[in-house]
Amino acid sequence: MKRPKLRKASKRMSCAKRYKIQKKVRDHTRKLRKEAKKKGVSKRVKKDCGVPSSAPFKEEVLREAEQRRLQIEEEKEKKKQAAKEERAKKRKQDKESASKEKEPKAKKARQDENGKPSGKRSTPDKNSKQFLCGEINKVIDASDVVIQVLDARDPLGCRCPQLEEAVLQSGGNKKLLFVLNKIDLVPKENVEKWIQSLQKVFPVVAFKASTQIKDRAMEATKTRIVASNEVLDSSRGAVCFGKDCLTELLTSYAATTEKDILKVGIVGFPNVGKSSLINSLKEVRACNTGINRGTTKFMQEVLISSTLKLIDSPGIVASPSNPPASMALRSLQVEEGQETVLEAVRTLLKQCDKTQVMLRYTVPDFRNSLEFLAMFAKKRGFLQKGGVANTEQAATVFLADWTGPKLRYHTKPSEDSLPAYLSDTVISDMQNGWDLSKLKTGNAITLKGVKFPYPSSSISFVSKGPTAGLLNASEIVEEKPAAKVAQKIEMATDEPEQIPEEPIVTEEPERPEQTSLKKKTTKVHFPVDVNLSAATASADDAYDFNTDFK
């Protein structure tokens, strides 16, 4: 009987049923034996007794049987040898084909090392810096308006002087516009100061991209949203701020031009929110986004309306001449293996307020970056075998916080002089054509709707100024990935520490008469500095008993 909620029935049965089955099996086998006996079928296998001695030509028959046996064995051996040769031949062919596949790669590598171009036209590497520079230049050439996306946490560090100069010198009456993204991670007073500082050069739009964009497949399923869900979505980052202001500004400018569709190029350093800005304006996940830097590799056109088209671009390639802090935040050296994560974390910690970092990550006081990562790893549970702190995983998480859209930190605007490529005439030309009054009103509405963090919950960061970028492929020098060095060498202490002298350990000589099983003890002798010259000099001087021993 099959029991409930079980796939198979139980094999248990009563003894009467089991005995009955065994009896029927015995009767059946007995019946089969009787029928076989009647038919003359026997189970016995007749034994080959060989050739009888009385048989004529016995020796010839045995000789033929032996020859037949040897012939069969020879055929088996031939088949075995043929199969072995076939396997060896197949193995040799596989090795030759594998060597032929590896030979072009090795030959190409040797030619690259010698600096000689290969005979065939090589396809461009889509992950190379030269290809990314070419894509950015294509976006600049195809755009009527270039939007440089700046991270509100460090707007000055996200500016690229080479990009701004290239846009101004490209001709075609191109306009340059700043979009201050991620304003929800910076205190309100700091955002207002940065807008006042940046709008002296180019128009600035305050923006907060949406981090929860509907996919194209899910767009038709969600037709209405309950009011309670709207509040929940706004707290999770589903609401976009500054979208209406930016769209109206671009649409009004497109009306003043003679072109049917205004092409707007979106440029900036990696992970500043270029693709997220396009997705927020389109309200659909049109471009790929991710936490990892360098997700976008190609230029991509997205139609927003009948008069507006946005062009997504890869991140700007940072120049190696930048300071280490700028390279840690703006470049892809960690992803490309040219810099270790531990070194990047060490560089960032030097530019932060130590007390604010301790409060943000709830760790005690630390002396250097390695100690901070060890405590941070234990706090998060990043442990290896034996309870050893996984500092590399902790450093990866720390760097992802600083380059991602979660950590709150801010920089103070500086009153610097204008660069050489900017003049009053150029600034006035860039300001013309825009509805600045509508822009000012839209920024005020955006700042009113965003929930800003308190200054006490934001980490103060020291900016290193604008980050230099590479836009010409000829300026790029390919560097080999740096070899991994031991953590202790990489994470040397930030402050020099005094290392005490190691004591000299000498073993006490063994005593042959002592036969105890106790362990041998060692004496520790500390070096003592003895100045013999001073001793001899004082010995020669005469002394007064009354003066010296009072």
N, C-alpha and C positions, 0 to 999 in steps of 0.2 A: 504494500500500500504506500502510495506517495504521500509523504507528510507535508503539511502546509508550509509555504514559504521556503521550500527546498527544491533545488533543481532536479535531483535524482532521488529515486525511491530507495529505501533501505534494503540491504541484502539479507537482513535477518528474516528467518522463517521458523516455523514450528518444527519440532523433531519428527513428527509424523509425516509431514510433507517431505522433508529431506530423505527419510528412509524410503518413502514411496518412490521418489525419483530414482534413488539408487537401485531399487528392485527392478524398476522398468528398464533401466540401462542394462542390468545383468541379463534380463530376459531377452532384450534386443540383441545383445552380442551372442548369446547362446543360439538364437535363431539363425544368425548369420553364419555361425560355425557349422551348424547342421546343413544349411543349404550349400555351403562351400564343400563340405564332405561328400554330399550327394553328387555334385558336379565334378568332383575329382580335383578341385583346386587345392593346392598345398602351399603352405608358407615356406617350406624348406627350400633353400637354394642349393641346387646340385653342385657339389664340389668337383672342380676340375682335377681329375686324377692324373692328368697328363697323358703322355703317349705310353700305352702298355708295352711291356717288353716283348710280347709275342707279335706285335704289329710289324708287318714288313716295311722296310725302308725307314726304320725308326730314326736313324742318324740323320738322314736327309730332311725328315720332317722337323727335327729339333734344330737343324742348321737353318732352315727357312724361318722358323719362328724367331730364332735369335737375330737373323738379319732384319726381319720385320720390326723387331723391337729397337734395334740400333737405328734403323731408318726413321722411326717415329721420334726417337730422341734427337737425331740430327735436325729434323724439321723443327722441333721445338726450340733447339738452340739457335737455328737460323732466324726464326721469328723473334726470339728474344734479342738477338744481336741487331736485327733490322729496326726493332722498336727503340733500342738504345741509340742507334745512329740517328734515327729520326728526331729523338728528343734533343740530342746534341746539336743537330743542324738547326732546329727551331730556336734553341737557346742562343746560338750564334747569330741568327738573323735578328732576334730581339735586341741583342747587344749592339749590332751594327746600326739598326734603326734608331736606337737611343743615342748613340754617339753622333749620328747625322743630325739629330734634332738639337743636340747641345753644341755642335760645332759652329753654327752661325752665330749663336749668342756669344760664345767665347771669342770668335773672330771679331764681332762687333765691339765687344768690350776692349779687346786689344787695340782696335782702331780708335776708339774713343780715348784711350789712355795716351796713344801716340799723337792724338790731335788730327788724324787724317779722316776726312769724310768718307763715308761708305759709298759704294757704287750706286745702290738703290736708294730711292727717295724714302726716307724714314717718316712714318706717321708721327705727328706731334703728340707728346705725352700730355694727356689732359689734366694730370695732377702737377705738372711742372709750373714753376713760377713764371716762365716765359709765356706759357699759354694763358695764365691768369691775367698777366699784364696786357696781352693782346685783347682779351675779352673786355677788360675795363676800358681800353682805348676805343673799342668798337661801340661801347655804350655811350661814351662821351661824344663821339662823332655823330651817332644817330639821334642824339637827344637835342631838344629845343630848350629844355630846362633841366638842370642837374641839381638834384637834392642830395646834400651831404648829411647823412644820418649821424648824429652825435649822441653818445651815451651821456645822460644828464649827470651821472656820477663823476665823470671826468671829461667835460666837453672840450677843454683845451687839449687834452691828450689825444682826443679822437680827431682833431683837425689835422689835415695833411696839406702842408704848404705846396708840395709838388702838384697835387691834384687841383687845388684852387688856381695855381698859376697856369696849369694846362687848360682848364676851362676858360680862363680869361683870354688866353692866347689862341684858342681854337677858332675864333671868328664866328660868323653867323649870328651875332647878337644873342649869344647864349646867356641865360640867366642862372645864377647860383643861389640856392636857397638852403638854409639850415633847418633841420628838424631835430628838436631836442627830445629824444625818446627816453623812456623809462623814468619819467618824472615822478612816478609814485614811489621811487626808492630814495628820494632826496628830500630834505626838509623844504618847506614852501619858501622860506626866506632865501634859501640858497638858489632855488630855481628862479625866483624873481631877479636876483642879482645877476645870474648868468644871462637871462634874457636881455636885461638892460646892457650888459657888456657886449654880447654878440650882435645885437641889432644895430650897433654903431657901424658895423661892417656890412653885413648881409641881413635880409629879413629872416626872422626866427619864428618857427611854429612850435609851440609846446604840444607834446604828443605822448600818449600812453597806449601802446599797442595791445590788442587783445591776445591773450595766450590760449584761449579756447575757441578755435575756429571750427565751424561745421565742415565736414567733408562734403564733396559734391553728391555722394550717394545718400547721405543722411539729410541733405538740405530739404528734400521734398517731404520727408516723414514728419519733421517738426514744424507744424504750421502755426501753432500758437503756444505762448508761454504764460503760465500762471503768474500772477503778481508776486506771490511769495517766492517763486523760483527766480524772478528777476533780481531780488535782493540777494539771494544765495549766489547767483552767477556773478553779480558785481563784486562780491567779496572774494570770489575765486579768480578774478581777472578776466571774466568773459566780456566785460564791457570795455569799449574803446573810447578814449577821450581825445579830442582834437581832430577827429575824422571830418566833421562838418566844416570846421574852420579851414583845413587843408584842401578839401575838395572844392569849397566855394572860392578859395583864393586861386587855385589852378584853373577853375572853370572861367572865372572873371578875366584872368590873363589870357586864356585861350580865345575869348571873344574879341580881344583887341588885336590878335594876330590874324593874318590872312590864311593860315593853314586850317584845313578841315579837322585834323586830329593833332592835338598837342602831345608830343612825345616827351615823357619825363623820365630821366635816368636816375636810378637810386644807387648811390655809391656810398662807400664807407669801409671802415676796418671790419675784420671778422667779429661776429657776435654783437653788433650794435643794434640789430633789429631791422635789417633791410627787408628781408622776406616777410617778417611779421607785419611790417608796415603795409606791404602790398596786400597781404591776406586780410588785414583789418579793413582796408579800403574796399576790397572786393567782397568781403564778408564770406568768403569761401577759401578753403585751403588750396590756393592756386600754386603756391611755391612751397618747396620742401623746407621745413625748419627743424631745428634740433638743438639740444644742449651743447653738443660738440661743435667746436669752431670749424669753419671751412666747409659747411654743408653744401653751399652753392658753388658749382664749378663752371657754369655756363651762363651766358646772358639769356634772359627769358622775357618775352613780351606778354603783358597781361592787359587786356582791354577792360577799363573801368566803366567807361560810358562812351557815347557816340562821339565825344569830342576829347576824350582823355585816354591815353595809353601809357602805362608804366612799364619800365624796362628794369628787370632785376639784374644784378651783376655780382661777380665773386668779390671776396674781400680784398682790400688793398694789401699788397705785399710790403711789409715793413722793412726798412733798410737796416742792415746790421750795425750801422753807426749810431743807432738810438741808444739811450741809457738802458741798463738791464731791466728796470722796472717797467718801462714802456714796452720792451720786447716781451716781457712775461705776460702783459695784458693784451697787446695788440697783434703780436706775431703768432705764427704756427710752429715755432721751433720745438715745442714739446711734442706736438703731434707728429712732426717730421723726424724726431729723434735727434735733433741737433742740440737740445738742451734737456737736462733732466728735470723732473718735476720738483725734486728736492731743492735744486738751485733756484728755481722760479719762486718757490715759497719763501726761501731765505731772502730773496731780493724784495718781495712784497712786504714782509714783516718789518724790514728796515724803514719803510715809508709810512708806517701806521703808528698810531698812538698805542703803546703797549697796554695801558690800562683798559682802553676801549676794546681791544682784542680779547683781553682776559674776561671782560664782562660779556662780550658777545658769544664766546665759545665756552664760557663757564669753566675755565681752567685756572689753576693757581699760577703764581709768579714763575716765570721761566727765564733762564739765562741766555739761551740761544734758540735757534729755529729747530734744531734736532730735539731738544728737550720739550719744546712746545708740541711738536708732532707726536712724540711718544705719549704725552699726556692726553692729547687730542684723540689718538688712536685708542687708548684705554677708555676714554670717555664714550666713544662711539662703539666700542666693542670690536675694533679692527685688530684682532689678535691672530698670531700664527701658532704653529705647533709649539707646545711648551709654554704658552702664555706670553710669547715675545710680541711686542707691539709692532704692527705692520705700518711702518712710517711711510712707505711709498703709497699705500692705499689712502692713508690719511692726507698726504700731500695732494693726491689727485682730487679728493673731495674738497679740500681747501681751495685749490685753484679753480675748480668748477664753480664754487660759490662766488668767487671774485669775478669770473668771466660770465656767469650765468645771470638770470633775471631775478635773483632772490636777495642777495646780500645788499644791505643798505650802507653805503659809504658816500662821502661827498668831498669835494675839493673847493677851495676858495678861489673866486675869480681874481685875476691879477691885472693891474693897469700897465700893460706893456705898450710900447710904440708899435705903429703899423709896420708890417714887413715891407720889403722893397717893391714887391709886385703890386702893392695896393697904394692907391693915391686917392685924393679927394674926388678927382674926376671919375675914376673907376667906381668908387663907392656910390656916387650919385647916379651913375649909369645903371648900376645893379639895383638901386632903390626905385628907379623909374619903372612905370608899367604895373606896379603892384598897388593894390588897394590897402594901404597901410592902416587906415582907420578901421576897416573891417578886420584886418589881422589883429590889431590891438584888442578889439572887442572880443574876438574869438578866443584869444589867449586868456583873457580875463574870465570868460565862461569856463574854459577848460580848467584853469587853476581853482575855480570855485567848486567844481564837481569832483575833483580828485581828492582822495584821502591821503594826506602826506604823513610821513613818520615824524616823530618828535626828534629834535636835534640830539637828545641824549641817547637815543637808540641807533644813531647813525655814526659810523666810524669816520674819523677825520683822516683824510689821505692827502699826501703831499704830491701834487702833480709835477711832472718833469717837463711840461711844456708840449708844444705840438710834436707829433710823431712824423718823422720823415718816411716817405713811401717811395717805392720804385715803380715807375710807369713805363720805362724803356727796357726792353728785353736785353739790350746790350749792356746795361748796367748791372745785371744780375750775374753773380758768380756762384756757380753751384758748389756747395760745400758738402763734404762727406759727412755722414752721420757720426756724431761724437761717440766714442766708445764709452760704455758704462764703467764708472769708477765706483769703488767701494763707498758705502754710505758715510763711513767715518771720515774719509778723505774729502768727499763732496761737502758734507755738512760740518765743516770746521767751525769752531766756536767763533761767534761774532766779536767777542772781546778776548784779548789775550789773557790767558790765565798762567799764574806762576806754577811751574811744575817742580815739586820737591825732588831733591836728589834721592836716587834709589839707594837704599842701604846695601852695604856689601855683606853678603851672607857667606860665612865660612863654616865648614863642618868640623866638629871636634874630632880629633883622631881617636880611633877605636882602642879600647883597652883589651888586650888579649885575655886577661884573667877574669874579666866580667862576662858572665854567661847568662845574664837575665834576658828575657824576651821583650823587654821594654823597647819602645821606638827610640831611635837615635835623636837626640835633641840638637838643635842648631843654635849657635850664638850669633847675635846680630851686632855688628860693629858699625857704628856711625862714624863717618870721616870727620876728623877734627883738624881744623886749620891751625897750624903751629908756625908762628913767625919767629924763626931762629935769629934773624938779624936783629929784631927788636930785643930779644933776650940777651944776646951778646952785648948789644949797645948798653943796656941797662946794667949789665954785670960790671962793666968797666967804670961806671960812674960811682963816685963816692957818695955815701949817704950819711945822714945825721940820725942817730938813734932817737934823740929827743924829738926831732921833727917828724920822722916817719911813723913812729909808734905812739903818738899821743892818743 
